[in-house]
Amino acid sequence: MKEIEIFINGKSYYAPAGMTILEAARLHNIEIPTLCFLKEINEIGACRICVVEVEGIKNLVTACVYPIQTGMKIKTNSQRVFKSRKLTLKLILSTHERKCLSCLRNGNCELQRLCKEFNVDDEDYYNGENKEYAFDDSAVHMVRNNNKCILCKRCVAACEKCQAISVIGANERGFNTHIGSAYDLSLGEVACISCGQCIVVCPTGAIHEKDQTDLVWQALENKDKFVVVQTAPSIRVTLGEAFGMPIGSNVEGKMVASLRKLGFDKIFDTNVAADFTIMEEAHEFIERIKNNGPFPLFTSCSPGWVKYCESYHPELIKNLSSCKSPQQMFGALTKTWYAKKMNLNPADIFVVGIMPCTAKKFEVTREDEAAAGFPDVDVALTTRELARMIERGGIKFKELTDAKFDHPLGEATGAGYIFGATGGVMEAALRTAVEKLASQKVTPLSFKEVRGMKGIKEASYNLGGQKINIAVASGIGNAKRLIEEKIQTGEKTYHFVEIMGCPGGCINGGGQPVQPASVRNFVDLNSLRAQALYSEDERKVLRRSHESPVVKRLYEEFLVAPGSDKAHALLHTSYHQAMEVK
């Protein structure tokens, strides 16, 4: 693309024609603050924090949507610009609940940071009429506090454009404008899929996960409870961000060490259960190949996607894999096989999942998720909740000496690691399914066509002499396109489809550390996190789920075989239409 010359704060720079002022400035490491802007998602120029001066234009312009022109002279740090931004912040604060000390986003709030930068203190705002909104904690996974909302509409954009759910939007007009569901229904009354994508884009504490850390603290203090914790594949490459470490840092050792200091009786790896998911799902896929359908087989490890399917496409429930997610499989194995091995009463085992996903909080409440007669998993915490537990526990995370998972449910193959990235479940399943169909080892191990952050990926493979069409979609908006534009129209016949509820997969789950818009807009957050998982996979000696010694042992002495009656009773579940959505 042709580059043109522009001038920012008196200095000459070159940037591609068509860029906005915001993008051109960022290209040259000049930060222009924003509150509403999310690249390609929420480009509405509403908050006016990003205003700049442009020579020859009377009014200040919004840098996030204003395109550069040849010879344009821009001022990003003039007194006029500073005054305007400070005035805007004061107006925002005039209707904002200023209870920062007790806010979960204290210290990680974009509004708070800007107020500090522009010297707007607790008393420096306008007084006037202030609407008060009821606290909405009706949803199982999150709470809403509109008194902290700044009407940036990022959450609305994420729900509509990324997830195609649109259960929230702007209600009423003028001073009475507020974000809510249709007819001001509570979030628990609408077909929200619990994905939490609204949470990770919110610049303030207006929406956040429902904190359940107190339940875990209580269990840790209960001498009658045997408290087991499992950590999902992606947590090890995102938890470090909560402690100021670079994006993509693999902190598995420090994560395990911190959990041990918190007092958990056993620390296991959900990756092990991911290997079991592959064994069961690959078996299910092979059976469908033999029986000629029904196709496609949809993966079922993303509870946000499962909830979407039950609510919006119940006609496809028959296509969902009956496999429980790795989190639930782990809980089932812990309260059955492990309980028997350790002579523990399942009623006394308290299983905690550390998950990237707010929908996991919903998943633990589902029916048919209690293999031992008790919930497979008692509490699902997000990455953010674990970080808060570590901080409250007084643990100096970055100074910890690395530790290792406990055995035997801490030894996973490389296939388990890549579950955390979009395409990872498909790739892991293919590594096993291909060899089972061919009855011999198959190389290469990497199915790179399903890797990457593209919203929809397609590929065809020859499995056991049969051409198999597969697809991968991440983000419910892309899943909807795939289903409605290709599958239901008959444009394409797929045999196996992986769907992750969040764009990019679990690495970008609704429970992951919140990154400011300056990172989300200009850093390839998902690729950096995913690469750390793929690197770990490549370092593993065993990279196929069926090669795992733990998997082999449990099938030999407990589960019998993939797809057996015992395996189905413990590791599989059922689905039903959640609600009618018109």
C-alpha angles and dihedrals in degrees: 000000000000114000121220132197120249133168122230118187091342098309128109120244137167125223136165114275111254096039119126121242089252093054094044092051092048089049087064096042096259110137119214111188121238137179106179103030121106114168113253090351111062110015098152105125090223107134095051093208089123096060118140137176120256118191112246095023116101100209129050112262130220107249094204094068105020113101122224121245132198111282093007112163112212133184116199099168107040122131089248091056093046092049092051094049092048091049090052091051091050090052091049090050091052089075098028126106101240100203095126099152093062095037118111089223095055105135092014101060120119092208092050091049093051092048088054093048092050096041096246105155134189093276098040102093140088121270121218145111111337125194117223121211130199118251111251114210096148095115118083094228109038149016131226126212110181090185087077095043117116096189094243088143093217090129091051091051093048092050094046107033103030100032103023089218101112097187091144132050145139113303125198124353144265117001089354094059112127138157116255147121125283112294086006091280115169117259090249090061098056134067096267110157094211093237095140095215087133089059098054093052098044110110094206139031095275092115129022142152119281101261113230100167092113089063089056094046088052092050091049090055094047107098091199093061126084100208117205124184128197126191124211120234097257098048093080092060098044107035092077090064089067088062098046097264122143118277110267096028111151104223098169094131095048091044091056091045092052092049090051091052090050088062107251113161094221131012114204137174122246086208087079090059089046087062089054090048089056093048092053097038094046089050090050091049093049090050090053090049090053093046095041097243158249088248142233104035107209122208115243107198095101109078092194090058092045091052090048091051092049092048104036106021108027089155087073096054089100088061095054117104108248090222117122116234118266090257092057095040089054092052091048093051092045094053094044117027097022093043090054092047093050095038091241128151108240088221089064096050115096112195120200122191120204101206139175090220135078089201087069087072087060093043095060089059095053122116119252092034099110110089095168095041091267129080109288089226123024101196134009115204125191124232088257093054091051090051090053091050090052091050093046089048090059092239117157096220101189092050096054122117111237117260134190133238119262120257144283098012092045101070112092136164125241088260090069093055097057092056086091095069130063109268092022096106091049093048093047091049092049092052088061101032094051092053094044091052094043093041090221141072113285130201146235099049095199118082094194095176089077095049127094137057099279109132095232124024128182134189142160126220136183106238115182091335094312126107110237123194117207135180135192125201129179123192119035091251089063091042089054091051092049093049100042101034101037114013102039094039090053091236090132135016114217128187100194129021129184116203126184118190095220126060107260093013129258093338086072097037123148090252098055125110111289113245120196121251090255087067098038091050100046109020125071091234097169096049093050092051093044094049090059089058094047090049090054091049091053091052093055120099092211113049103162120078094224090059093062113118089211091054092048092048096051094047091048097049104026122004096042097208142338108287094016121143089255092050091049093050093053108026105034133070142184137243138211139184105281101199139330111264116194 
